[in-house]
Amino acid sequence: MDGKKRADIKVGALVDIVLKKDQRSGQLTRGHVKKILTNSPNHPHGIKVMLEEGNQVGRVKNILNEE
């Protein structure tokens, strides 16, 4: 699943995100969702989240599992 719909993303889910500094290269960072930062129900570039690992912030590209 891609990360464009807020309803698909749950706190604790394992996701791949693109950090702001990695937007050009497209490098993905994997982690568990700590907080969902985007308020709108969907976003064309992916829902913005904060990861539990290192409090990194980025946009969800892939949802790997839901917990």
N, C-alpha and C positions, 0 to 999 in steps of 0.2 A: 504494500500500500504506500502511496505517496503521502506526504504530510501537508496537503493543501486544505483539508477539512478539519476544523477544530474538534468536531465531535469524534473523530477517529483517534485522537491522541488523549491518553490517560496519564496521570501522574504515576510514575514508576515504570512506564513502558520503556523498552529498549529501542532506541532510535539512532539513525545516522543523521547528523546535522552538518551544515556548512557554516563555519565561523566567518565573521565579517572579513578577517584578514585572508581567508582562503577562497573568497568568492571568485577570484580570477582563475585560480588553478582548479577549483572544484573539489579540492581535497575534503574528504568526509571525516568527521569525528564521531565516534560511537560512545553512547552513554545512556543513562537512565534519566527520564524526565523528572526534574525536581519541581518546576513551576512552569505553567503556560502563560506566556507574556502577551500574546496577541488576543485582543478582545473580540474581533470580528469573527463570524462563523466560518469564513474561508479566506484564503489569501493566495494569489497566483504564484508567489515565490516560495510558499511554505509558511507554516505557522511558526512563530518565533517562540523558543523555549529556553529555559535555563536547565543545564544538566547538574546532577548531583555531584559528578566528578569534576571538581575544580571550579564549580559555578560558571562554566563556560556558557555563552549565549550565542545562539545561531538559529537558522531556519531548518525545519525538518525536511529531509529529502526522502527518507525511507522509514517506515515503521516496521520493526523486525518482530516484535511480539507485544502482547498486551498482558499486563499482570493484574 
